[in-house]
């Protein structure tokens, strides 16, 4: 077989698509990490400043979490060997759900294997054919996939626009509409770092008798009192039907969850397919997540440190002349425009021992490529100054800065 040929009839489109991605500088080519997550990490043989991970609070390599994981392996083994609904629910899973329910100030929580799984579990369980889902135009891919799996009609409203949402609700759910209406939004948008106007969305959900779901993946551990998330940030407890969260970002481990009333969570236990048909989370991961919740409940110091670092870095970058978009969170997009510029910028940063990743189409719209900087509580001021200095060097070299 000739090198590069698939040899399988009907799959020529794969080669054609790869050529298209290569031509547009859109190939996904991740670097390889060779150490634990932290402010500085080993990547492809270099020691670099880490401005790329979601390790907001530095918990991914925290001694308390590592010890909890080791103890869980000794007590429960390395895997659950079953789905939750048959023989895979361990006491650790129930402990995590109790801790999260207390932390989130809700009646009940159901945990999943990942945040992505949580979204594709919850949305199809709450909406189906004859229903309409109203989805923010910049919602995460996992929300988009969950909406598709539901079979419901999906209506996109303009990003963070309650006015657009209300118009869509009136259009698609007139008097006499017999189906369910569901509004779904990210709490913090992962590419731009802006926050959904949740109070106004909650008002519209109540006015139009719609189910309101918020995916707070990037708000958990970041927003709210002690990192309790976007609902706590806006003091909307009891007004959101279901909160979806992830345990793989600020919590430093892996996993997802749905939080809400006992009625909603009990319904998910009967209908959520990733819960019913996919193996349970491992004992080590679950125990580490429990320890992460304990760490957040014991002190707000990490959350305060994260925000202090965020404000410091953003102000320094703006003063240098960089466009950081409309971010309100530790996600700091450095807007560059074209994907090729962003990729070259990222490569030149890496040559200066700074690991910050270029984001382009289709993750963000054409012409909106950027370097997405992720700030952590583990960064020192010296680290952040180093990062700003390297950004300025590359910005001048590429004439992004004058």
C-alpha positions as a printed Julia matrix, in Angstrom:
402×3 Matrix{Float64}:
   0.0    0.0    0.0
   1.32   3.45  -0.91
   2.39   5.5    2.1
  -0.36   7.82   3.31
  -3.18   5.94   1.55
  -5.97   4.57   3.66
  -6.78   1.64   1.36
 -10.35   1.58   2.7
 -13.06   2.56   0.27
 -15.02   5.66   1.18
 -12.49   7.16   3.6
 -10.71   9.51   1.2
 -12.46  12.35   3.03
 -10.11  11.78   6.0
  -7.05  12.59   3.91
  -8.84  15.52   2.26
  -9.83  16.92   5.66
  -6.28  16.6    7.0
  -4.95  18.54   4.02
  -7.54  21.25   4.64
  -6.57  21.52   8.3
  -2.86  21.63   7.46
  -3.42  24.36   4.87
  -5.38  26.45   7.35
  -2.88  25.93  10.23
  -5.7   24.27  12.17
  -4.2   20.88  13.06
  -4.44  19.96  16.74
  -0.93  18.95  17.83
  -0.68  18.85  21.63
   2.66  18.92  23.42
   3.6   16.2   25.91
   3.81  16.88  29.65
   6.55  15.03  31.54
   5.88  16.14  35.11
   3.06  16.84  37.53
   0.98  19.97  37.0
   2.26  23.1   38.71
   3.41  26.65  38.1
   6.45  25.26  36.24
   6.31  21.93  34.41
   8.41  19.77  32.08
   7.08  19.79  28.51
   8.82  18.2   25.51
  12.14  18.26  27.34
  11.93  21.88  28.57
  11.19  23.39  31.98
   8.52  25.97  31.23
   6.18  28.4   32.97
   2.74  26.79  32.85
   0.07  29.2   31.59
  -2.01  26.51  29.88
  -3.7   24.23  32.43
  -7.03  24.43  34.23
  -5.31  23.77  37.56
  -6.73  27.01  39.0
  -6.03  26.25  42.66
  -2.97  24.03  42.31
  -4.81  20.97  43.65
  -3.72  18.6   40.87
  -0.5   17.83  42.75
  -1.64  18.66  46.29
  -0.28  16.37  49.05
  -3.71  16.0   50.69
  -5.28  14.77  47.45
  -2.42  12.41  46.62
  -2.57  10.83  50.05
  -6.34  10.36  49.76
  -5.88   8.64  46.39
  -3.21   6.28  47.77
  -5.39   5.32  50.73
  -8.36   4.65  48.44
  -6.33   2.31  46.24
  -5.25   0.35  49.32
  -8.83   0.12  50.57
 -10.86  -0.24  47.35
  -8.43  -1.25  44.58
  -7.8    0.56  41.32
 -11.15   0.21  39.57
 -14.86  -0.2   40.36
 -15.35  -3.06  37.86
 -19.0   -2.14  37.2
 -21.41   0.63  36.28
 -22.92   2.62  39.14
 -26.43   1.25  38.58
 -25.45  -2.43  38.88
 -22.53  -3.09  41.2
 -20.18  -0.13  40.88
 -21.49   2.33  43.45
 -18.99   2.46  46.27
 -19.28   4.22  49.6
 -16.71   6.69  48.23
 -19.11   7.79  45.48
 -21.85   8.43  48.01
 -19.44  10.29  50.29
 -18.39  12.57  47.43
 -22.01  13.3   46.55
 -22.84  14.19  50.16
 -19.81  16.48  50.4
 -20.63  18.2   47.11
 -24.29  18.69  48.06
 -23.23  20.41  51.28
 -20.61  22.48  49.48
 -23.01  23.55  46.71
 -25.9   24.17  49.14
 -28.3   21.86  47.3
 -30.44  18.9   48.32
 -28.61  16.28  46.27
 -25.78  15.59  43.82
 -25.11  12.82  41.3
 -21.48  12.36  40.23
 -20.25  11.24  36.81
 -16.98  10.15  35.22
 -16.3   13.56  33.64
 -17.82  16.98  33.11
 -18.44  16.08  29.46
 -20.31  12.96  30.56
 -22.35  15.03  33.0
 -23.67  17.24  30.21
 -24.52  14.4   27.85
 -26.2   12.67  30.8
 -28.29  15.55  32.12
 -29.61  17.26  28.99
 -31.18  14.2   27.29
 -32.68  13.18  30.64
 -34.51  16.49  30.96
 -35.5   17.25  27.35
 -36.56  15.15  24.36
 -38.69  15.14  21.25
 -41.43  17.76  21.24
 -39.29  19.92  23.57
 -37.16  22.97  22.77
 -33.69  23.71  24.16
 -32.46  27.31  24.11
 -28.66  27.26  24.03
 -26.18  30.15  24.23
 -24.35  30.56  20.92
 -20.95  30.0   22.59
 -21.84  27.04  24.8
 -19.25  24.29  25.25
 -19.08  21.33  22.85
 -20.35  18.96  25.55
 -23.54  21.04  25.85
 -23.94  21.01  22.07
 -23.56  17.22  21.99
 -25.96  16.78  24.9
 -28.55  18.87  23.06
 -28.13  16.8   19.91
 -28.5   13.54  21.81
 -31.73  14.73  23.41
 -33.64  14.82  20.13
 -35.18  18.15  21.13
 -35.3   21.13  18.8
 -32.29  23.34  19.53
 -32.53  27.12  19.24
 -29.38  29.19  19.65
 -29.66  32.63  21.18
 -27.07  35.38  20.89
 -24.18  35.06  23.3
 -25.0   36.32  26.81
 -28.07  38.15  25.48
 -31.25  37.87  27.59
 -32.99  40.04  24.98
 -32.22  37.52  22.24
 -33.27  34.65  24.5
 -36.6   36.25  25.34
 -37.36  36.8   21.67
 -36.59  33.16  20.92
 -38.73  31.97  23.83
 -41.7   33.98  22.58
 -41.2   32.72  19.04
 -40.79  29.04  19.8
 -42.91  28.63  22.93
 -46.13  30.55  22.2
 -49.33  30.17  24.2
 -50.53  26.6   23.88
 -47.01  25.12  23.45
 -47.29  21.62  24.91
 -43.62  20.66  25.18
 -40.96  21.57  27.71
 -38.66  24.54  27.32
 -35.1   24.25  28.59
 -32.48  27.0   28.8
 -28.84  25.88  28.9
 -25.8   28.08  29.42
 -22.21  27.91  30.5
 -21.61  29.78  33.75
 -18.14  30.92  32.69
 -17.34  30.69  28.98
 -14.12  28.77  28.54
 -12.62  30.67  25.61
 -13.49  34.27  26.53
 -13.66  34.09  30.33
 -16.91  36.05  30.54
 -19.76  35.2   32.92
 -23.33  34.39  31.89
 -25.99  36.95  32.97
 -27.53  34.29  35.19
 -29.93  36.47  37.23
 -31.7   37.65  34.08
 -31.73  34.12  32.64
 -33.3   32.86  35.85
 -35.98  35.53  35.58
 -36.78  34.49  32.01
 -36.88  30.81  32.99
 -39.4   31.59  35.72
 -41.48  33.83  33.45
 -41.68  31.24  30.67
 -41.81  28.17  32.93
 -38.57  26.82  31.48
 -36.0   24.47  33.0
 -32.74  26.38  33.57
 -29.45  24.47  33.55
 -26.01  26.01  34.02
 -22.72  24.26  33.27
 -20.31  25.81  35.76
 -17.15  23.93  34.75
 -14.93  27.02  34.94
 -16.79  28.6   37.85
 -16.43  25.75  40.32
 -13.63  26.57  42.74
 -13.31  30.02  41.2
 -16.5   32.08  41.65
 -18.71  32.4   44.71
 -17.92  32.16  48.41
 -14.97  29.81  48.8
 -15.29  28.74  45.17
 -18.9   27.53  45.35
 -19.58  28.6   41.79
 -21.62  30.97  39.67
 -24.96  30.27  41.38
 -23.47  31.24  44.73
 -21.72  34.21  43.08
 -25.13  35.62  42.12
 -26.92  34.23  45.21
 -29.4   32.29  43.08
 -29.73  29.21  45.27
 -33.03  27.45  44.66
 -33.69  29.25  41.36
 -31.59  27.04  39.05
 -33.06  23.63  38.19
 -29.7   21.91  37.79
 -26.05  22.89  38.06
 -23.5   20.8   36.17
 -19.93  20.96  37.41
 -16.58  19.41  36.72
 -13.94  18.08  39.08
 -11.12  18.22  36.52
 -10.35  21.94  36.65
 -10.19  23.85  39.95
 -10.71  20.61  41.9
  -7.59  19.19  40.25
  -8.79  15.62  39.6
 -11.31  14.29  37.06
 -15.07  13.83  37.13
 -18.33  15.69  36.85
 -21.56  16.14  38.75
 -25.14  17.41  38.6
 -26.47  19.34  41.6
 -30.05  20.32  42.37
 -33.22  19.26  44.12
 -33.64  15.69  45.27
 -36.46  15.23  42.74
 -34.2   16.21  39.81
 -31.24  14.13  41.0
 -33.41  11.06  41.64
 -34.76  11.43  38.09
 -31.18  11.51  36.74
 -30.39   8.28  38.6
 -33.12   6.62  36.53
 -32.49   8.29  33.17
 -28.89   9.5   32.83
 -27.24   7.09  30.41
 -23.55   7.65  31.34
 -24.55   6.82  34.93
 -26.5    3.75  33.84
 -24.18   2.38  31.15
 -20.59   3.53  31.79
 -18.23   2.26  34.45
 -18.03   4.25  37.67
 -15.2    6.65  38.5
 -12.14   5.03  40.05
 -11.68   4.89  43.84
  -8.49   6.98  43.65
 -10.15   9.75  41.63
 -13.24   9.77  43.83
 -11.26   9.94  47.06
  -9.07  12.72  45.7
 -12.21  14.67  44.76
 -13.48  14.25  48.32
 -10.2   15.65  49.6
 -10.45  18.59  47.18
 -13.88  19.52  48.55
 -12.49  19.27  52.1
  -9.6   21.54  51.14
 -11.94  24.18  49.72
 -14.22  24.04  52.75
 -11.3   24.4   55.16
  -9.91  27.65  53.73
 -10.57  30.34  51.14
  -6.87  31.2   50.82
  -6.37  29.44  47.48
  -9.38  31.13  45.9
  -8.23  34.54  47.16
  -4.73  33.86  45.81
  -6.13  32.9   42.42
  -8.05  36.16  42.12
  -5.13  38.27  43.28
  -2.94  36.67  40.6
  -5.65  37.09  37.96
  -6.09  40.8   38.53
  -2.32  41.37  38.67
  -1.6   39.54  35.41
  -4.53  41.01  33.47
  -3.66  44.57  34.49
  -0.01  44.06  33.5
  -0.99  42.64  30.09
  -3.47  45.43  29.39
  -0.92  48.05  30.41
   1.51  46.49  27.95
  -1.04  46.97  25.16
  -2.51  43.49  24.75
  -6.19  42.95  24.02
  -7.53  40.59  26.7
 -11.11  40.62  25.46
 -13.98  40.79  27.93
 -12.73  38.27  30.45
 -13.99  38.56  34.03
 -12.23  35.44  35.33
  -8.81  33.71  35.52
  -9.21  32.81  31.83
  -7.25  35.58  30.08
  -7.52  35.47  26.28
  -4.77  37.34  24.45
  -6.53  38.2   21.2
  -4.4   37.85  18.05
  -6.84  37.37  15.16
  -5.47  34.8   12.74
  -4.7   31.19  13.65
  -1.24  31.29  12.07
  -0.26  34.33  14.14
  -1.46  32.63  17.32
   0.45  29.44  16.52
   3.69  31.3   15.79
   3.21  33.37  18.94
   2.76  30.2   21.03
   5.86  28.6   19.49
   8.02  31.67  20.18
   6.76  31.77  23.77
   7.72  28.12  24.19
  11.23  28.88  22.91
  11.37  31.4   25.77
  10.21  28.78  28.3
   6.55  29.84  28.49
   3.86  27.25  27.8
   0.7   29.02  26.57
  -1.49  27.44  23.92
  -2.86  28.91  20.71
  -6.62  28.51  20.24
  -8.11  28.81  16.75
 -11.01  27.66  14.61
 -13.17  25.59  15.14
 -12.76  26.05  18.91
 -13.24  29.79  18.38
 -14.65  31.61  15.32
 -12.48  32.4   12.31
 -10.49  35.58  12.87
 -10.79  35.27  16.66
  -7.66  33.2   17.37
  -5.9   33.85  20.62
  -3.44  32.63  23.22
  -5.57  31.49  26.13
  -3.73  32.14  29.38
  -4.9   30.22  32.45
  -3.9   31.73  35.79
  -3.34  29.62  38.93
  -3.06  30.28  42.63
   0.32  28.51  42.46
   1.92  31.27  40.35
   4.17  33.69  42.16
   4.41  37.37  41.2
   7.87  36.58  39.84
   6.31  33.89  37.59
   3.66  36.29  36.31
   6.21  39.05  35.66
   8.33  36.57  33.71
   5.3   35.6   31.63
   4.37  39.22  30.87
   7.96  40.03  29.86
   8.09  37.09  27.44
   4.69  38.02  25.98
   5.98  41.54  25.38
   9.14  40.26  23.68
   7.16  38.07  21.29
   4.51  40.76  20.79
   7.16  43.24  19.63
   8.87  40.62  17.44
   5.59  39.81  15.68
   4.53  43.48  15.63
   1.45  42.71  17.7
   2.75  45.44  20.02
   4.15  48.67  18.59
